[in-house]
């Protein structure tokens, strides 16, 4: 099985130079993407979150807002992403004693000419980074893991769902 060919990489022109893809002729369709990730920490650090004892305040609430804001700013952070009219961003942070840590999921929607995968991935990444920032004074060894696209739908390529 052969891998992707250079011609499959839409962010490069015929000379191999990076460029922003022209999506002007593409039809507007409803698009959705969901991404996930997690931040792993000690049970004691997780207890600061679940018991509301973190010195910086509501860790999950602040991280949720940071994730939403990040989705809206993705085109400012990723050079070749198009600015999009996002219609919805939902970021869920769930404490999980089995990690121990926090599982993060973000879903982004738009009606547009290009997908919102990067926005969902950025939301998860920044939400995890915010949890880290708010708790780093008590645990510098936390690990951000497993950031990946779970689902995308809409547009020419249709539905993608990650394997479990």
Phi, psi and omega per residue, in radians:
X1 nan 2.227 3.139
X2 -1.585 2.681 -3.120
X3 -1.496 -2.959 3.133
X4 -1.060 2.506 3.089
X5 -1.665 2.680 3.120
X6 -0.925 -0.577 -3.139
X7 -1.206 -0.271 3.112
X8 -1.392 -0.263 -3.071
X9 -1.567 1.728 -2.995
X10 -1.248 -0.251 -3.119
X11 -1.542 0.206 3.097
X12 -2.220 2.435 3.097
X13 -1.478 -3.047 -3.083
X14 -1.088 -0.421 3.133
X15 -1.624 0.021 3.137
X16 1.497 0.196 3.113
X17 -1.518 2.431 3.096
X18 -1.167 2.439 3.071
X19 -2.664 2.816 3.096
X20 -1.465 2.241 -3.100
X21 -1.153 2.390 3.073
X22 -1.434 1.922 -3.130
X23 -1.836 0.206 -3.046
X24 -1.043 -0.538 -3.090
X25 -1.602 -0.050 -3.106
X26 -1.360 2.559 3.125
X27 -1.312 2.612 3.042
X28 -1.309 2.219 3.069
X29 -2.389 2.790 3.016
X30 -1.239 2.349 -3.103
X31 -2.339 2.562 -3.136
X32 -2.532 2.562 3.030
X33 -2.534 2.490 3.065
X34 -2.238 2.348 3.105
X35 -2.235 2.823 3.116
X36 -2.421 2.849 3.021
X37 -2.967 -3.138 3.127
X38 -2.676 2.722 3.003
X39 -2.143 2.148 -3.060
X40 -1.760 2.395 -3.088
X41 -2.594 3.111 3.074
X42 -1.292 2.793 3.095
X43 -1.062 -0.620 3.137
X44 -1.122 -0.729 3.114
X45 -1.170 -0.732 3.088
X46 -1.045 -0.649 3.099
X47 -1.037 -0.583 3.081
X48 -1.060 -0.645 3.124
X49 -1.253 -0.929 -3.006
X50 -1.220 -0.443 3.126
X51 -1.689 0.016 3.107
X52 1.180 0.569 -3.072
X53 -1.901 0.176 3.118
X54 -1.209 2.321 -3.057
X55 -1.080 -0.528 -3.114
X56 -1.466 -0.058 3.068
X57 1.911 -2.608 -3.051
X58 -1.273 1.570 -3.053
X59 -1.013 -0.866 -3.069
X60 -1.200 -0.657 3.114
X61 -1.136 -0.771 3.124
X62 -1.162 -0.743 3.134
X63 -1.119 -0.643 3.098
X64 -1.065 -0.829 3.128
X65 -1.122 -0.690 3.116
X66 -1.078 -0.722 3.107
X67 -1.102 -0.740 3.106
X68 -1.093 -0.818 3.129
X69 -1.080 -0.697 -3.134
X70 -1.105 -0.733 3.111
X71 -0.999 -0.715 -3.118
X72 -1.241 -0.342 -3.095
X73 -1.872 0.177 -3.043
X74 -0.959 -0.749 -3.105
X75 -1.175 -0.320 3.042
X76 -1.399 -0.368 -3.063
X77 -1.746 -0.634 -3.100
X78 -1.840 1.968 -2.916
X79 -0.934 -0.643 -3.040
X80 -1.814 0.187 3.069
X81 -1.369 2.471 3.076
X82 -1.423 2.497 2.972
X83 -1.203 2.355 -3.024
X84 -2.169 2.602 3.028
X85 -1.437 1.460 -3.100
X86 -1.184 2.322 3.135
X87 -1.753 -0.344 3.116
X88 -2.792 2.447 2.954
X89 -2.349 2.194 3.053
X90 -2.176 2.178 3.114
X91 -2.109 2.141 -3.139
X92 -2.004 2.301 3.094
X93 -2.133 2.114 -3.053
X94 -2.173 2.051 3.046
X95 -1.087 2.455 -3.106
X96 -2.381 1.897 -3.133
X97 -1.133 -0.405 -3.105
X98 -1.301 -0.341 3.120
X99 -1.254 -0.948 -0.335
X100 -1.222 2.643 -3.137
X101 2.815 -2.713 -3.087
X102 -2.232 2.262 3.022
X103 -1.622 2.347 -3.084
X104 -2.123 2.295 3.059
X105 -2.278 2.406 3.087
X106 -2.290 2.373 3.058
X107 -2.145 2.293 -3.124
X108 -2.214 2.438 3.122
X109 -2.236 2.663 3.014
X110 -2.735 2.863 2.867
X111 -2.025 1.880 -3.012
X112 -2.832 -2.918 -3.060
X113 -1.826 -0.012 3.079
X114 -2.567 2.765 -2.988
X115 -1.369 3.029 -3.066
X116 -2.049 0.446 3.116
X117 -1.056 -0.798 -3.096
X118 -1.134 -0.593 3.120
X119 -1.162 -0.723 3.118
X120 -1.173 -0.747 3.116
X121 -1.132 -0.675 3.117
X122 -1.173 -0.706 3.119
X123 -1.046 -0.793 3.129
X124 -1.108 -0.815 -3.106
X125 -1.025 -0.841 -3.088
X126 -1.250 -0.606 3.060
X127 -1.081 -0.763 3.099
X128 -1.118 -0.747 3.118
X129 -1.094 -0.611 3.128
X130 -1.195 -0.723 3.049
X131 -1.017 -0.802 3.118
X132 -1.010 -0.861 -3.113
X133 -1.011 -0.727 -3.074
X134 -1.287 -0.328 -3.077
X135 -2.060 -0.005 -3.044
X136 -1.079 -0.419 3.119
X137 -1.139 -0.466 -3.134
X138 -1.788 -0.382 3.130
X139 -2.685 1.842 3.132
X140 -1.452 -0.246 -3.073
X141 -1.567 0.198 3.093
X142 -1.043 2.637 -3.121
X143 -2.174 2.277 3.037
X144 -1.636 2.215 -2.995
X145 -2.448 2.806 2.880
X146 1.120 0.453 3.128
X147 -1.263 2.132 -3.104
X148 -2.759 2.797 3.051
X149 -1.402 2.227 3.084
X150 -1.649 -0.671 -3.016
X151 -2.692 2.486 2.910
X152 -2.547 2.492 3.120
X153 -2.561 2.651 3.136
X154 1.889 2.744 3.122
X155 1.411 -3.058 -3.039
X156 -1.100 -0.640 -3.065
X157 -1.421 -0.169 3.030
X158 1.250 -2.503 -3.004
X159 -1.523 2.357 2.960
X160 -2.245 2.272 3.033
X161 -2.280 2.259 -3.141
X162 -1.181 2.604 3.036
X163 -1.264 2.566 -3.109
X164 -1.085 nan nan
